[in-house]
Amino acid sequence: MAFFLKSVARFSHPHYVINLLLSVLFFAVKTISPICDHLFEDCQLELVRHIAVCIKYLQTLYGRSNTAESPHTPATLTQNIS
């Protein structure tokens, strides 16, 4: 229990609290119709498009890392460091 409390206390830094608050407020502002209509032109969250881009990026990254000569493989990365 003490370890859990230390972990939570680490995230009580104002940076994390403000970041979480702003994230929740952005989601609320983008989804509440009267506020969103006043502040933004488009009231839809673009999560689907962003998730699709992230998936495509990960597919590209892992597709390249499966080849033996790719610079993205962990073995190649550790060889470049030493």
Backbone as XML, in Angstrom:
<?xml version="1.0"?>
<chain id="A" units="angstrom">
  <residue number="1" name="MET">
    <atom name="N" x="0.825" y="-1.193" z="0.000"/>
    <atom name="CA" x="0.000" y="0.000" z="0.000"/>
    <atom name="C" x="0.872" y="1.260" z="0.000"/>
  </residue>
  <residue number="2" name="ALA">
    <atom name="N" x="1.984" y="1.204" z="0.711"/>
    <atom name="CA" x="2.875" y="2.366" z="0.785"/>
    <atom name="C" x="3.476" y="2.664" z="-0.587"/>
  </residue>
  <residue number="3" name="PHE">
    <atom name="N" x="3.799" y="1.596" z="-1.338"/>
    <atom name="CA" x="4.349" y="1.801" z="-2.682"/>
    <atom name="C" x="3.333" y="2.493" z="-3.583"/>
  </residue>
  <residue number="4" name="PHE">
    <atom name="N" x="2.067" y="2.086" z="-3.465"/>
    <atom name="CA" x="1.008" y="2.701" z="-4.263"/>
    <atom name="C" x="0.871" y="4.176" z="-3.920"/>
  </residue>
  <residue number="5" name="LEU">
    <atom name="N" x="0.915" y="4.507" z="-2.650"/>
    <atom name="CA" x="0.782" y="5.905" z="-2.238"/>
    <atom name="C" x="1.959" y="6.739" z="-2.724"/>
  </residue>
  <residue number="6" name="LYS">
    <atom name="N" x="3.169" y="6.162" z="-2.721"/>
    <atom name="CA" x="4.325" y="6.891" z="-3.252"/>
    <atom name="C" x="4.179" y="7.119" z="-4.744"/>
  </residue>
  <residue number="7" name="SER">
    <atom name="N" x="3.634" y="6.129" z="-5.460"/>
    <atom name="CA" x="3.426" y="6.275" z="-6.904"/>
    <atom name="C" x="2.408" y="7.360" z="-7.202"/>
  </residue>
  <residue number="8" name="VAL">
    <atom name="N" x="1.339" y="7.380" z="-6.454"/>
    <atom name="CA" x="0.302" y="8.395" z="-6.654"/>
    <atom name="C" x="0.827" y="9.771" z="-6.255"/>
  </residue>
  <residue number="9" name="ALA">
    <atom name="N" x="1.600" y="9.845" z="-5.201"/>
    <atom name="CA" x="2.142" y="11.128" z="-4.752"/>
    <atom name="C" x="3.069" y="11.725" z="-5.803"/>
  </residue>
  <residue number="10" name="ARG">
    <atom name="N" x="3.764" y="10.870" z="-6.542"/>
    <atom name="CA" x="4.651" y="11.368" z="-7.589"/>
    <atom name="C" x="3.858" y="12.104" z="-8.674"/>
  </residue>
  <residue number="11" name="PHE">
    <atom name="N" x="2.643" y="11.659" z="-8.932"/>
    <atom name="CA" x="1.815" y="12.286" z="-9.958"/>
    <atom name="C" x="0.966" y="13.436" z="-9.424"/>
  </residue>
  <residue number="12" name="SER">
    <atom name="N" x="1.177" y="13.822" z="-8.188"/>
    <atom name="CA" x="0.444" y="14.965" z="-7.650"/>
    <atom name="C" x="1.173" y="16.278" z="-7.931"/>
  </residue>
  <residue number="13" name="HIS">
    <atom name="N" x="2.213" y="16.222" z="-8.711"/>
    <atom name="CA" x="2.945" y="17.430" z="-9.124"/>
    <atom name="C" x="1.999" y="18.314" z="-9.938"/>
  </residue>
  <residue number="14" name="PRO">
    <atom name="N" x="2.061" y="19.624" z="-9.785"/>
    <atom name="CA" x="1.139" y="20.516" z="-10.502"/>
    <atom name="C" x="1.128" y="20.315" z="-12.020"/>
  </residue>
  <residue number="15" name="HIS">
    <atom name="N" x="2.275" y="19.937" z="-12.589"/>
    <atom name="CA" x="2.322" y="19.705" z="-14.036"/>
    <atom name="C" x="1.333" y="18.619" z="-14.448"/>
  </residue>
  <residue number="16" name="TYR">
    <atom name="N" x="1.331" y="17.503" z="-13.723"/>
    <atom name="CA" x="0.438" y="16.397" z="-14.064"/>
    <atom name="C" x="-1.021" y="16.737" z="-13.781"/>
  </residue>
  <residue number="17" name="VAL">
    <atom name="N" x="-1.266" y="17.430" z="-12.692"/>
    <atom name="CA" x="-2.639" y="17.795" z="-12.332"/>
    <atom name="C" x="-3.233" y="18.745" z="-13.370"/>
  </residue>
  <residue number="18" name="ILE">
    <atom name="N" x="-2.461" y="19.757" z="-13.762"/>
    <atom name="CA" x="-2.948" y="20.724" z="-14.751"/>
    <atom name="C" x="-3.124" y="20.060" z="-16.114"/>
  </residue>
  <residue number="19" name="ASN">
    <atom name="N" x="-2.193" y="19.180" z="-16.478"/>
    <atom name="CA" x="-2.296" y="18.476" z="-17.747"/>
    <atom name="C" x="-3.560" y="17.622" z="-17.795"/>
  </residue>
  <residue number="20" name="LEU">
    <atom name="N" x="-3.852" y="16.901" z="-16.723"/>
    <atom name="CA" x="-5.066" y="16.090" z="-16.661"/>
    <atom name="C" x="-6.312" y="16.970" z="-16.711"/>
  </residue>
  <residue number="21" name="LEU">
    <atom name="N" x="-6.295" y="18.066" z="-15.988"/>
    <atom name="CA" x="-7.439" y="18.986" z="-15.982"/>
    <atom name="C" x="-7.693" y="19.565" z="-17.375"/>
  </residue>
  <residue number="22" name="LEU">
    <atom name="N" x="-6.640" y="19.988" z="-18.061"/>
    <atom name="CA" x="-6.808" y="20.541" z="-19.405"/>
    <atom name="C" x="-7.280" y="19.486" z="-20.399"/>
  </residue>
  <residue number="23" name="SER">
    <atom name="N" x="-6.823" y="18.269" z="-20.245"/>
    <atom name="CA" x="-7.268" y="17.192" z="-21.129"/>
    <atom name="C" x="-8.762" y="16.923" z="-20.960"/>
  </residue>
  <residue number="24" name="VAL">
    <atom name="N" x="-9.202" y="16.861" z="-19.722"/>
    <atom name="CA" x="-10.625" y="16.617" z="-19.456"/>
    <atom name="C" x="-11.460" y="17.802" z="-19.941"/>
  </residue>
  <residue number="25" name="LEU">
    <atom name="N" x="-10.986" y="19.019" z="-19.714"/>
    <atom name="CA" x="-11.725" y="20.192" z="-20.161"/>
    <atom name="C" x="-11.829" y="20.255" z="-21.687"/>
  </residue>
  <residue number="26" name="PHE">
    <atom name="N" x="-10.750" y="19.896" z="-22.390"/>
    <atom name="CA" x="-10.802" y="19.896" z="-23.849"/>
    <atom name="C" x="-11.842" y="18.903" z="-24.348"/>
  </residue>
  <residue number="27" name="PHE">
    <atom name="N" x="-11.847" y="17.699" z="-23.771"/>
    <atom name="CA" x="-12.831" y="16.700" z="-24.167"/>
    <atom name="C" x="-14.247" y="17.202" z="-23.894"/>
  </residue>
  <residue number="28" name="ALA">
    <atom name="N" x="-14.459" y="17.813" z="-22.740"/>
    <atom name="CA" x="-15.792" y="18.322" z="-22.394"/>
    <atom name="C" x="-16.202" y="19.451" z="-23.331"/>
  </residue>
  <residue number="29" name="VAL">
    <atom name="N" x="-15.297" y="20.371" z="-23.622"/>
    <atom name="CA" x="-15.625" y="21.513" z="-24.483"/>
    <atom name="C" x="-15.920" y="21.049" z="-25.905"/>
  </residue>
  <residue number="30" name="LYS">
    <atom name="N" x="-15.193" y="20.046" z="-26.399"/>
    <atom name="CA" x="-15.420" y="19.565" z="-27.754"/>
    <atom name="C" x="-16.690" y="18.743" z="-27.890"/>
  </residue>
  <residue number="31" name="THR">
    <atom name="N" x="-17.244" y="18.241" z="-26.797"/>
    <atom name="CA" x="-18.429" y="17.388" z="-26.891"/>
    <atom name="C" x="-19.713" y="18.059" z="-26.407"/>
  </residue>
  <residue number="32" name="ILE">
    <atom name="N" x="-19.645" y="19.149" z="-25.680"/>
    <atom name="CA" x="-20.854" y="19.850" z="-25.217"/>
    <atom name="C" x="-21.253" y="20.846" z="-26.303"/>
  </residue>
  <residue number="33" name="SER">
    <atom name="N" x="-22.418" y="20.641" z="-26.871"/>
    <atom name="CA" x="-22.848" y="21.342" z="-28.069"/>
    <atom name="C" x="-22.844" y="22.875" z="-27.978"/>
  </residue>
  <residue number="34" name="PRO">
    <atom name="N" x="-23.486" y="23.507" z="-27.017"/>
    <atom name="CA" x="-23.511" y="24.977" z="-27.038"/>
    <atom name="C" x="-22.122" y="25.605" z="-26.918"/>
  </residue>
  <residue number="35" name="ILE">
    <atom name="N" x="-21.295" y="25.034" z="-26.087"/>
    <atom name="CA" x="-19.944" y="25.579" z="-25.919"/>
    <atom name="C" x="-19.121" y="25.341" z="-27.169"/>
  </residue>
  <residue number="36" name="CYS">
    <atom name="N" x="-19.209" y="24.147" z="-27.706"/>
    <atom name="CA" x="-18.424" y="23.800" z="-28.888"/>
    <atom name="C" x="-18.842" y="24.639" z="-30.100"/>
  </residue>
  <residue number="37" name="ASP">
    <atom name="N" x="-20.130" y="24.847" z="-30.262"/>
    <atom name="CA" x="-20.601" y="25.657" z="-31.388"/>
    <atom name="C" x="-20.059" y="27.075" z="-31.332"/>
  </residue>
  <residue number="38" name="HIS">
    <atom name="N" x="-19.903" y="27.577" z="-30.141"/>
    <atom name="CA" x="-19.400" y="28.945" z="-29.967"/>
    <atom name="C" x="-17.880" y="29.035" z="-30.185"/>
  </residue>
  <residue number="39" name="LEU">
    <atom name="N" x="-17.148" y="28.004" z="-29.764"/>
    <atom name="CA" x="-15.688" y="28.071" z="-29.790"/>
    <atom name="C" x="-15.042" y="27.463" z="-31.041"/>
  </residue>
  <residue number="40" name="PHE">
    <atom name="N" x="-15.633" y="26.419" z="-31.603"/>
    <atom name="CA" x="-15.011" y="25.687" z="-32.694"/>
    <atom name="C" x="-15.921" y="25.648" z="-33.914"/>
  </residue>
  <residue number="41" name="GLU">
    <atom name="N" x="-15.316" y="25.443" z="-35.079"/>
    <atom name="CA" x="-16.107" y="25.263" z="-36.292"/>
    <atom name="C" x="-16.647" y="23.839" z="-36.390"/>
  </residue>
  <residue number="42" name="ASP">
    <atom name="N" x="-15.834" y="22.878" z="-35.998"/>
    <atom name="CA" x="-16.216" y="21.473" z="-36.076"/>
    <atom name="C" x="-16.252" y="20.903" z="-34.667"/>
  </residue>
  <residue number="43" name="CYS">
    <atom name="N" x="-17.389" y="20.338" z="-34.278"/>
    <atom name="CA" x="-17.552" y="19.846" z="-32.908"/>
    <atom name="C" x="-17.314" y="18.344" z="-32.776"/>
  </residue>
  <residue number="44" name="GLN">
    <atom name="N" x="-16.684" y="17.725" z="-33.739"/>
    <atom name="CA" x="-16.394" y="16.304" z="-33.636"/>
    <atom name="C" x="-14.961" y="16.099" z="-33.189"/>
  </residue>
  <residue number="45" name="LEU">
    <atom name="N" x="-14.773" y="15.097" z="-32.353"/>
    <atom name="CA" x="-13.422" y="14.706" z="-31.988"/>
    <atom name="C" x="-12.829" y="13.929" z="-33.158"/>
  </residue>
  <residue number="46" name="GLU">
    <atom name="N" x="-11.587" y="14.147" z="-33.448"/>
    <atom name="CA" x="-10.936" y="13.508" z="-34.583"/>
    <atom name="C" x="-10.150" y="12.278" z="-34.145"/>
  </residue>
  <residue number="47" name="LEU">
    <atom name="N" x="-10.680" y="11.565" z="-33.161"/>
    <atom name="CA" x="-9.967" y="10.423" z="-32.617"/>
    <atom name="C" x="-9.811" y="9.306" z="-33.628"/>
  </residue>
  <residue number="48" name="VAL">
    <atom name="N" x="-10.832" y="9.068" z="-34.433"/>
    <atom name="CA" x="-10.778" y="7.959" z="-35.381"/>
    <atom name="C" x="-9.653" y="8.181" z="-36.382"/>
  </residue>
  <residue number="49" name="ARG">
    <atom name="N" x="-9.521" y="9.386" z="-36.882"/>
    <atom name="CA" x="-8.468" y="9.684" z="-37.851"/>
    <atom name="C" x="-7.089" y="9.577" z="-37.204"/>
  </residue>
  <residue number="50" name="HIS">
    <atom name="N" x="-6.948" y="10.078" z="-35.976"/>
    <atom name="CA" x="-5.665" y="10.014" z="-35.295"/>
    <atom name="C" x="-5.283" y="8.574" z="-34.958"/>
  </residue>
  <residue number="51" name="ILE">
    <atom name="N" x="-6.260" y="7.784" z="-34.551"/>
    <atom name="CA" x="-5.982" y="6.382" z="-34.252"/>
    <atom name="C" x="-5.575" y="5.649" z="-35.520"/>
  </residue>
  <residue number="52" name="ALA">
    <atom name="N" x="-6.230" y="5.930" z="-36.637"/>
    <atom name="CA" x="-5.872" y="5.288" z="-37.899"/>
    <atom name="C" x="-4.450" y="5.645" z="-38.323"/>
  </residue>
  <residue number="53" name="VAL">
    <atom name="N" x="-4.061" y="6.898" z="-38.131"/>
    <atom name="CA" x="-2.694" y="7.315" z="-38.466"/>
    <atom name="C" x="-1.691" y="6.609" z="-37.567"/>
  </residue>
  <residue number="54" name="CYS">
    <atom name="N" x="-1.989" y="6.498" z="-36.280"/>
    <atom name="CA" x="-1.084" y="5.821" z="-35.352"/>
    <atom name="C" x="-0.945" y="4.341" z="-35.697"/>
  </residue>
  <residue number="55" name="ILE">
    <atom name="N" x="-2.047" y="3.698" z="-36.054"/>
    <atom name="CA" x="-1.991" y="2.282" z="-36.427"/>
    <atom name="C" x="-1.162" y="2.104" z="-37.686"/>
  </residue>
  <residue number="56" name="LYS">
    <atom name="N" x="-1.353" y="2.969" z="-38.663"/>
    <atom name="CA" x="-0.569" y="2.883" z="-39.899"/>
    <atom name="C" x="0.910" y="3.089" z="-39.609"/>
  </residue>
  <residue number="57" name="TYR">
    <atom name="N" x="1.233" y="4.025" z="-38.745"/>
    <atom name="CA" x="2.629" y="4.263" z="-38.371"/>
    <atom name="C" x="3.227" y="3.029" z="-37.694"/>
  </residue>
  <residue number="58" name="LEU">
    <atom name="N" x="2.482" y="2.435" z="-36.755"/>
    <atom name="CA" x="2.984" y="1.251" z="-36.062"/>
    <atom name="C" x="3.149" y="0.074" z="-37.014"/>
  </residue>
  <residue number="59" name="GLN">
    <atom name="N" x="2.224" y="-0.077" z="-37.961"/>
    <atom name="CA" x="2.364" y="-1.143" z="-38.946"/>
    <atom name="C" x="3.617" y="-0.930" z="-39.784"/>
  </residue>
  <residue number="60" name="THR">
    <atom name="N" x="3.865" y="0.294" z="-40.173"/>
    <atom name="CA" x="5.057" y="0.598" z="-40.956"/>
    <atom name="C" x="6.319" y="0.351" z="-40.135"/>
  </residue>
  <residue number="61" name="LEU">
    <atom name="N" x="6.301" y="0.781" z="-38.886"/>
    <atom name="CA" x="7.459" y="0.614" z="-38.022"/>
    <atom name="C" x="7.758" y="-0.861" z="-37.781"/>
  </residue>
  <residue number="62" name="TYR">
    <atom name="N" x="6.738" y="-1.647" z="-37.435"/>
    <atom name="CA" x="6.962" y="-3.062" z="-37.162"/>
    <atom name="C" x="7.188" y="-3.856" z="-38.439"/>
  </residue>
  <residue number="63" name="GLY">
    <atom name="N" x="6.644" y="-3.405" z="-39.541"/>
    <atom name="CA" x="6.909" y="-4.068" z="-40.812"/>
    <atom name="C" x="8.365" y="-3.944" z="-41.197"/>
  </residue>
  <residue number="64" name="ARG">
    <atom name="N" x="8.958" y="-2.797" z="-40.946"/>
    <atom name="CA" x="10.373" y="-2.589" z="-41.241"/>
    <atom name="C" x="11.260" y="-3.317" z="-40.248"/>
  </residue>
  <residue number="65" name="SER">
    <atom name="N" x="10.829" y="-3.423" z="-39.014"/>
    <atom name="CA" x="11.679" y="-4.033" z="-37.997"/>
    <atom name="C" x="11.744" y="-5.549" z="-38.133"/>
  </residue>
  <residue number="66" name="ASN">
    <atom name="N" x="10.878" y="-6.142" z="-38.942"/>
    <atom name="CA" x="10.920" y="-7.584" z="-39.118"/>
    <atom name="C" x="12.016" y="-8.017" z="-40.083"/>
  </residue>
  <residue number="67" name="THR">
    <atom name="N" x="12.562" y="-7.104" z="-40.848"/>
    <atom name="CA" x="13.640" y="-7.464" z="-41.767"/>
    <atom name="C" x="14.950" y="-7.510" z="-41.010"/>
  </residue>
  <residue number="68" name="ALA">
    <atom name="N" x="15.859" y="-8.368" z="-41.432"/>
    <atom name="CA" x="17.112" y="-8.574" z="-40.711"/>
    <atom name="C" x="18.039" y="-7.368" z="-40.822"/>
  </residue>
  <residue number="69" name="GLU">
    <atom name="N" x="17.948" y="-6.620" z="-41.891"/>
    <atom name="CA" x="18.887" y="-5.528" z="-42.120"/>
    <atom name="C" x="18.315" y="-4.154" z="-41.742"/>
  </residue>
  <residue number="70" name="SER">
    <atom name="N" x="17.218" y="-4.152" z="-41.059"/>
    <atom name="CA" x="16.587" y="-2.894" z="-40.708"/>
    <atom name="C" x="17.349" y="-2.187" z="-39.593"/>
  </residue>
  <residue number="71" name="PRO">
    <atom name="N" x="17.489" y="-0.863" z="-39.679"/>
    <atom name="CA" x="18.153" y="-0.130" z="-38.599"/>
    <atom name="C" x="17.283" y="0.017" z="-37.358"/>
  </residue>
  <residue number="72" name="HIS">
    <atom name="N" x="16.024" y="-0.437" z="-37.431"/>
    <atom name="CA" x="15.107" y="-0.276" z="-36.306"/>
    <atom name="C" x="15.065" y="-1.483" z="-35.400"/>
  </residue>
  <residue number="73" name="THR">
    <atom name="N" x="15.782" y="-2.558" z="-35.706"/>
    <atom name="CA" x="15.745" y="-3.735" z="-34.849"/>
    <atom name="C" x="16.520" y="-3.449" z="-33.572"/>
  </residue>
  <residue number="74" name="PRO">
    <atom name="N" x="16.100" y="-4.049" z="-32.458"/>
    <atom name="CA" x="16.792" y="-3.780" z="-31.190"/>
    <atom name="C" x="18.276" y="-4.142" z="-31.231"/>
  </residue>
  <residue number="75" name="ALA">
    <atom name="N" x="18.624" y="-5.226" z="-31.913"/>
    <atom name="CA" x="20.034" y="-5.612" z="-31.978"/>
    <atom name="C" x="20.849" y="-4.546" z="-32.709"/>
  </residue>
  <residue number="76" name="THR">
    <atom name="N" x="20.314" y="-4.014" z="-33.793"/>
    <atom name="CA" x="21.018" y="-2.986" z="-34.549"/>
    <atom name="C" x="21.123" y="-1.704" z="-33.739"/>
  </residue>
  <residue number="77" name="LEU">
    <atom name="N" x="20.074" y="-1.367" z="-33.007"/>
    <atom name="CA" x="20.098" y="-0.151" z="-32.205"/>
    <atom name="C" x="21.137" y="-0.235" z="-31.102"/>
  </residue>
  <residue number="78" name="THR">
    <atom name="N" x="21.253" y="-1.405" z="-30.467"/>
    <atom name="CA" x="22.250" y="-1.522" z="-29.396"/>
    <atom name="C" x="23.660" y="-1.571" z="-29.960"/>
  </residue>
  <residue number="79" name="GLN">
    <atom name="N" x="23.836" y="-2.097" z="-31.159"/>
    <atom name="CA" x="25.163" y="-2.097" z="-31.774"/>
    <atom name="C" x="25.601" y="-0.675" z="-32.124"/>
  </residue>
  <residue number="80" name="ASN">
    <atom name="N" x="24.670" y="0.143" z="-32.540"/>
    <atom name="CA" x="25.005" y="1.518" z="-32.905"/>
    <atom name="C" x="25.386" y="2.344" z="-31.690"/>
  </residue>
  <residue number="81" name="ILE">
    <atom name="N" x="24.862" y="1.988" z="-30.513"/>
    <atom name="CA" x="25.158" y="2.743" z="-29.306"/>
    <atom name="C" x="26.576" y="2.459" z="-28.838"/>
  </residue>
  <residue number="82" name="SER">
    <atom name="N" x="26.994" y="1.193" z="-28.877"/>
    <atom name="CA" x="28.324" y="0.838" z="-28.336"/>
    <atom name="C" x="29.431" y="0.992" z="-29.343"/>
  </residue>
</chain>
